[in-house]
Amino acid sequence: MPDLIKINAGFATIGQGAGPMMVTWKAGLFQKHGLAIDRPRIMGGAKGVVRGLMSGEIQFGNMAAPAPLRANLQGEADIVFLTGGINQQFIMGRPGINGREELAGKKIGFVGDGGLNDALVKFIIEKLAAAGIEGLREEPIAGSSDVEALLSGKCDAVVITPPESIDAQRKACKVLVDFAEYGLNYALGGIAARRDYVAQNLEITRKFVKAYVEGMHRYRTDREFTVNVQAEYSGIADRTVAEETYDLTKPGMPQAPYPVVPALQTLLDFMSKDLADAKDADARRFVDDRFIRELDESGFIAALSDRNQ
């Protein structure tokens, strides 16, 4: 057997989004495709992933889109998305708030780190105002969990993702907005790498993406294994939360996880309101989907599905 190629990978935060990477690693699929990767590293948010990619600490990173797009536009990085990923996002209200119309004049939690939360908070304030639900305003919640911020009354609503959203729902919080409504679920993140690293390491990139695609397939088709991985790496004590996270996530997962250019363009257009460099930026600049396309056109992705029929 040829020697494995040693590389490093990381992800932004513990949660739903890193699930496919962790399933790929735990199932030994990186090794199957010729890569030796130690346990993927938690990088302390999307900005940490960007820094890790640019410094060479990691070669591939899983993260949401705002931080790398902003870094690219400001000339601090040159990072491309190679795949799509998982990121379901919801607006949930504190107990007692049952509909989005009740958010008029209320407070929504705002982290203030320039990440996905902040982008979606600003996005939903604008969208609700356009629908006549006015006066929703940002409330800083850095240092608090989303569920704590809701239950303590620190804010009236938050942007939240599974599994935390499931915990909140069990504590009488309700989903007020599903960002699928705006075409933004499964669309604003994925696997990214430095553009120059990809250009200089085409075969390594090809192996990584192939392993990841097979890992996403394992995620979709092996509930028991995926729930175990989710519970273990997320530190979920209540297995039923991991089970509900899986059941909520699986139906929308794409078979071929392409980066979603229209959703990235929606994000860029919105970012242009407070970032001049985003004005007229083309989302296709920040995507390199040739490796996914190769797997799709070669029949590799279809063959994975055929194995489970």
Residue pairs with C-beta under 8 A, 6 or more apart in sequence:
2 34
4 31
4 34
4 35
4 36
5 34
5 35
5 36
5 204
5 207
6 35
6 36
6 37
7 35
7 36
7 37
7 59
7 60
7 204
7 208
8 37
8 38
8 41
8 57
8 58
8 59
9 21
9 25
9 37
9 40
9 41
9 58
9 59
9 60
9 61
9 62
9 208
10 40
10 41
10 42
10 43
10 48
10 49
10 52
10 57
10 58
10 60
10 61
10 62
11 17
11 18
11 21
11 22
11 40
11 41
11 42
11 43
11 49
11 61
11 62
11 63
12 18
12 42
12 43
12 44
12 45
12 46
12 48
12 49
12 61
12 62
12 63
12 64
13 42
13 44
13 45
14 42
14 233
14 234
14 235
15 161
15 162
15 163
15 164
15 234
16 86
16 87
16 88
16 161
16 162
16 163
16 230
16 245
16 249
17 62
17 63
17 64
17 85
17 86
17 87
17 161
17 189
18 40
18 62
18 233
19 86
19 219
19 226
19 229
19 230
19 249
20 62
20 85
20 86
20 212
20 215
20 216
20 219
20 257
21 40
21 62
21 191
21 212
21 215
22 40
22 229
22 230
22 233
23 215
23 216
23 218
23 219
23 225
23 226
23 229
24 30
24 211
24 212
24 214
24 215
24 216
24 218
25 37
25 39
25 40
25 215
26 225
26 229
27 215
27 218
27 225
29 211
29 212
29 214
29 215
29 218
30 36
30 37
30 208
30 211
31 37
32 211
32 214
33 207
33 208
33 210
33 211
33 214
34 207
35 204
35 207
35 208
35 211
40 62
41 52
41 57
41 58
43 49
43 51
43 52
43 58
43 61
43 63
45 67
45 113
45 115
46 63
46 64
46 66
46 67
46 68
46 115
46 116
47 67
47 71
47 113
47 114
47 115
49 58
49 61
49 62
49 63
49 67
49 68
49 192
50 61
50 63
50 67
50 68
50 71
50 76
50 77
50 79
51 57
52 58
52 61
53 59
53 60
53 61
53 77
53 79
53 192
53 193
53 194
53 197
54 76
54 77
54 79
54 194
59 193
59 194
59 197
59 201
59 204
59 208
60 82
60 191
60 192
60 193
60 208
61 191
61 192
61 193
62 85
62 189
62 190
62 191
62 192
63 189
63 192
64 87
64 115
64 116
64 188
64 189
65 81
65 116
65 188
65 189
65 264
65 267
66 114
66 115
66 116
66 118
66 119
66 188
66 267
66 271
67 114
67 115
67 116
68 77
68 79
68 81
68 192
68 286
69 264
69 267
69 268
69 271
69 278
69 286
70 114
70 271
70 275
71 77
71 79
72 78
72 79
72 285
72 286
73 271
73 275
73 277
73 278
73 281
74 275
74 277
77 194
78 194
78 195
78 196
79 192
79 193
79 194
79 195
79 286
80 192
80 193
80 194
80 195
80 198
80 286
80 287
80 288
81 189
81 190
81 191
81 192
81 259
81 264
81 286
81 287
81 288
82 190
82 191
82 192
82 193
82 198
82 205
82 208
82 209
82 259
82 288
82 289
82 291
82 292
83 190
83 191
83 209
83 212
83 213
83 257
83 258
83 259
83 289
83 291
83 292
84 186
84 187
84 189
84 190
84 254
84 257
84 258
84 259
84 260
85 186
85 189
85 190
85 191
85 257
86 186
86 189
86 249
86 253
87 116
87 161
87 185
87 186
87 187
87 188
87 189
88 161
88 162
88 165
88 178
88 179
88 180
88 185
88 186
88 248
88 249
88 252
89 116
89 120
89 159
89 160
89 161
89 179
89 184
89 185
89 188
90 159
90 160
90 161
90 165
90 175
90 176
90 177
90 178
90 179
91 100
91 108
91 124
91 157
91 158
91 159
91 160
91 175
91 176
91 177
91 179
92 146
92 150
92 157
92 158
92 160
92 165
92 168
92 169
92 173
92 174
92 175
92 176
93 102
93 103
93 150
93 156
93 157
93 173
93 174
93 176
94 150
94 151
94 153
94 155
94 156
94 157
94 173
95 150
95 151
95 171
95 172
95 173
97 103
97 106
97 156
97 157
97 174
97 176
98 174
99 176
100 128
100 133
100 176
100 177
101 133
103 128
103 133
103 136
103 156
103 157
103 176
104 133
104 134
104 135
104 136
105 134
105 135
105 136
106 135
106 136
106 137
106 155
106 156
106 157
107 136
107 137
107 138
107 139
107 154
107 155
107 156
107 157
108 121
108 124
108 125
108 136
108 137
108 138
108 139
108 155
108 156
108 157
108 158
108 159
109 117
109 121
109 139
109 140
109 141
109 144
109 146
109 149
109 150
109 154
109 155
109 157
109 158
109 159
110 117
110 118
110 121
110 138
110 139
110 140
110 141
111 117
111 118
111 140
111 141
111 142
112 118
112 140
112 142
113 142
116 159
116 188
116 189
117 159
119 267
119 270
119 271
120 159
120 179
120 184
121 138
121 159
122 138
122 270
122 273
122 274
123 182
123 270
124 136
124 159
124 177
125 136
125 137
125 138
126 270
127 182
128 134
128 136
129 136
136 157
139 154
139 155
141 149
141 154
141 155
141 158
144 152
144 154
145 164
146 158
146 159
146 160
146 164
146 168
147 160
147 164
147 167
147 168
147 171
147 173
148 154
149 155
149 158
150 156
150 157
150 158
150 168
150 173
151 171
151 173
157 176
160 168
162 244
162 245
162 248
162 249
163 230
163 234
163 236
163 241
163 242
163 244
163 245
165 175
166 241
166 244
166 245
166 248
167 241
169 175
178 185
179 185
180 252
182 266
183 262
183 263
183 266
184 263
184 266
184 267
185 252
186 252
186 253
186 254
186 260
187 260
187 262
187 263
187 264
188 260
188 263
188 264
188 267
190 257
190 259
191 208
191 209
191 212
193 205
195 288
197 205
198 205
198 288
205 291
206 291
206 294
209 291
209 292
209 295
210 291
210 295
210 300
212 257
213 256
213 257
213 292
213 295
213 300
213 301
213 304
214 304
216 253
216 257
217 255
217 301
217 304
217 305
218 225
218 226
219 226
219 250
219 253
220 250
220 253
220 255
221 308
223 243
223 246
223 250
226 246
227 239
227 242
227 243
227 246
228 242
230 236
230 242
230 245
230 246
231 239
231 241
231 242
234 242
236 242
255 301
255 305
256 292
256 295
256 296
256 301
257 292
258 289
258 292
258 293
258 296
259 287
259 289
259 292
261 283
261 284
261 287
262 283
264 283
264 286
264 287
265 282
265 283
267 283
268 278
268 281
268 283
269 278
271 278
272 278
272 279
272 280
272 281
295 301
296 302
